[in-house]
Amino acid sequence: MMDDEIKELVAEIFNIEEEDVIPALSQDTLDNWDSLNHLKLVTAVEQEFNISLTMDEIDDITNVEKLVAVINTHKS
């Protein structure tokens, strides 16, 4: 399940509506999910959830579903 905080962060970083943030949203389906916005997303997630992501985790975040999974791994 996707947390409202995650939806809000993703919507803010990519300048889209929260209702458009779905698990399948990815680098392939969103034109402005580029390297700069990916870095902004990672930084925002680390700050918001007080976690540190590994390089492998950062590279693995290619869609919202994977982002949620990585965050949940750190929260548990």
Long-range contacts (C-beta under 8 A, 24 or more apart in sequence): 2-64, 2-68, 3-68, 3-71, 5-48, 5-49, 6-45, 6-64, 6-67, 6-68, 6-71, 9-41, 9-44, 9-45, 9-48, 10-41, 10-64, 10-67, 12-44, 13-37, 13-40, 13-41, 13-44, 14-41, 21-64, 22-64, 23-63, 23-64, 23-65, 23-68, 24-63, 24-64, 24-65, 25-63, 25-64, 26-62, 26-63, 26-64, 27-62, 27-63, 28-62, 41-67, 45-71, 49-74, 49-75, 51-75
